[in-house]
Amino acid sequence: MSSNTSEVLIDVWGSGPSDIFAVGGGGTIIHFDGVSWERMPTDTDVQFQAVSGTGPDDVWAVGPYGEIHHYDGIEWTKVESGSETTLFGVHATAPNEVFAVGEQATILRYDGDTWEPMKTPTFGRLRNVWGVANGNVYAVGQAGVILELER
């Protein structure tokens, strides 16, 4: 299966077998429609670190310098995160509840309108985040850190 890109790919997420997104270097976001992979236009050349969503018209990608991009089913747009740190993980539990984590124990939460920083009891790098709608959300990182995020 050809990805139709020579860029490094770092993360993958999908809502089903004909709706898969992969992200990576050079602002690369590619989409699989069940038949082939196609590159999607973005207005950046950052190396995306993670991708997550709730469906084909609600997808998030994160990367360095606090870059967050959102796909609404039509186009990718940059969203203001309020952070300058590299983000390594993103997880959407609902369209109005998305978490991003990264350097310097950064935890950001999206409420459907804005991204806001969350307090964290640790320092260092957080690498990934995962949770369930109306349930627990966890972040993991450097030195064996596991955090249950307050909601």
Number of C-alpha atoms within 10 A of each C-alpha: 6 8 15 11 14 9 15 13 20 15 18 17 19 19 16 12 10 14 14 18 26 24 26 25 17 15 19 23 26 22 20 18 14 11 9 13 19 16 16 13 13 16 10 14 11 17 21 30 26 26 29 27 23 19 18 17 15 17 23 27 30 29 26 18 15 23 23 24 22 19 17 13 11 9 12 18 16 16 14 12 21 15 18 12 18 21 31 26 26 28 28 25 18 17 16 13 18 24 28 33 29 28 21 15 23 25 24 23 22 18 14 11 9 13 21 15 16 15 12 13 6 15 14 14 20 28 22 21 25 20 17 12 11 10 8 12 18 16 24 20 21 14 10 8 14 15 16 13 18 10 10
